[in-house]
Amino acid sequence: MKAEDFFSEQDKGAIEAAIGEVETKTAGEVAVMVVDQSDSYPEAQILAGIILGSGLALVITELFFNESLWAFLPTALLLALGVGMLSPFLPFLIRLLASGQRLESRVQEQALQAFYEKGLYKTRDDTGVLFFISLLEHRVWVLADSGIYGKISPAELQDFAKLVAQGVKEGKVAPILCQEIRRVGEVLAAHFPIKDDNTNELSNKVIVG
């Protein structure tokens, strides 16, 4: 599923409401962004082509070409190219063949890039928090501005991401995301209570990357 279709209009309304509720209690600002993927993972595409292409070529040459090496080599090459080109449409293959560390690091890097590209750092007290959801990887990263990290550790914020990531895998992310937004809000309210002159500095609408 594409990022633009991932949340229904009802889901988006619930998420916006959860953010609005949180921001009545804290000077912190919460944003949610969803993207198709954080990288194309070309190494996983190549590996998929080699492994599956070669395996299919072995079967074909055994069945139809009497295990001929001269039939196997061009068949394997063609099938490797074909599978490699098709692999972007098979996200489970990419997740299987790209290392977990690579997936995690690319999502983290894209979250950081999005935080600055979308201007989420432009809050008065540096109190922006981003829930960044990357669909292909089934991963979620919670990123905060410098004002937040003075009080709340990155590891603590990532605890909120774990349940949301599980919801992505299971296809029921919206209610879990709303729950975790409210949990983050409780922590933010304890450290960054709302001010008399507080304004809504970031949009509550889901950002689609």
N, C-alpha and C positions, 0 to 999 in steps of 0.2 A: 504494500500500500504506500502511496505517495504521501509526503508530509502534508500537502494541501488538503488531503482527504482524510487524514488520520483522526482528527477530532470532528465529531458531529457538531452541528450548531448548538445543540443542547449541551454537549460536553464543554464547548467554548464558553457558553454562558455560565456554567457551573464553575469553571476555572476562574473566569473574570470575577465572579461573585466571591470566591474564596480569597482571591488577591485583595479585592476591595475590603472584605471583612478584616483581613490581617492588617491592612494599612490604616484602619481606624484606631489601631492600638499601638502602632510603632512608627518611628521616623524612618525605619527601613523601607526600601522599595523592592518589590518582588516582580520579576519578569519570567515568562515561560517562552521558550523557543523550541521548535521541532524542525529537524532537517531530514532529508532522505538518507544521507550518509555523510560521513566525515572524510572519506577518501575513496578512491576507486580500487585501491589495493592491487596494482598490476602484478605484483609478485604472486599473489594468490590466483589470479587469472591464468598466469603462465603455468603455475603448478597444476592447476585443474586440467589445463589442456594436455600437459605431459602425462599425468597419471591416467586420466580417463581416456584420452586419445590413444595412448599406447595399449591400454587394456582392451579397448574395443577393437583395435587393429589386430591384436593377438587372436581374439575370437574370430574375426572375419577371415584372417589368413589361414587359420586352422580349419575353418569350415569350408572355405571356397578355394583356397590357393595352396593346399597341401603344405602348409607351414613354410611357404617360400619366403626367405629373407628379402628377396627383391620385391615381393609384393607387400611385405610388412612395412618396409621403410617408408615408401611414399604414402601408404595408407595411414600410418601412424602420424606422419607429418600433416596430412590433410585434416585428419580427425583432431589432432592437437590444436590446429589453428581454429577449427570449427568450434570445438568445446571452449577454447579460450575466449572466442568472440561471444559465445552464448552465456558464459559464466556470470556476467553482470546481472543477468536476468534470473540467476539462481542464488539469491543471497545466502542461503544455508551453506552453499559451497564456499563462499568467501569467508563466512564465519568459521567454517571448519578448517580451512587451509591457511588463513592468516592467524598469526599467534595472538593469544589473548593480550599479551603486553602491547603488541602493535596496535590492536583495536583500541585498547584503553588509552594509549598515548595520543592517537590521532583524534579521538573524541575530546580529550582534554585540551589539545592544541586548538581544535576548531571552536570549542567553547570559549577559550580565551580570545581568539580572533573575533568571534561574534560579539563578545562583550564590548569590545572597543569599536568594531564597525557599526554596531547599532547604537552607540553612544550611551550604553548603560552605566558608564563610569561618570556621567555628568550629573551627579546628584550633589546637593549642597554639602552633605556631611560624609560623602563617600560611603553610602550605605546601600548600594544596589546589590541584589542577589539574583542570580540567573539559574533557573532550572533548564538545562540544555539536554534535549532528547534527540538522540541519533538513531534512526530506525533500523538501518541495515545491521548495525552492530548490536542492537538490543542493549544499548548502554545509555546511562544518564550521568551527567556531571553537574554538580552544584557549585557554582563559582560566585565569589563575593568580592566586593571592592575592599580597598585597604582599611576603611573604617571598621568594617565587619571583622576582618582578620585580627584587629587589635583586641577583640574580645572573644571571638569564636574561631577555633582552629579549622583548617581545611578538612582534616580527618573527621571532625564532628559533623561538618556540613555533608560530607560524603555518606554518612550514615543515613541521611534523609534520601539520598539518591538510590540506595539499594532496593528499597521496596518499590520505588517507581520503575526501576529497570525490570524488576520481576513482573510488574504489571504490563510493561511493554511486551514481554515474552508471551504473556498469557492473554493479551488482547483486551485487557480491562484496566487500562492505565488511568483514565480520567478520575474515577473516585479515589484511587490511591494517591494520585497527584494532588488532588484537593486536600486530602488528609495530611499529606506531608507538607504542603504549603502552610496549612494551619499550624502544624507542629513547629515548622521553622518560625512562623509568626510569634509563637509563644516565647521562643528563645530570643528573638529580636526584641520583643516588647520588654523583656527583662533587662536587656542591655541598652536598648535604644527606645525609650518610651516616647510616645508621640508628643510633639511640641505644639504650643498654642498657635503658632503661625505655620503649621505644617501644610504643605500642598502636595498634590499627587504629581510627582516629577516624571514618572515613567508610565507609559500606557499599560493598562491591565489586560489588553487584548493579547491573545496568543500570537507570537511572531512566527511566521513560516519562512524558513530559510531556503 
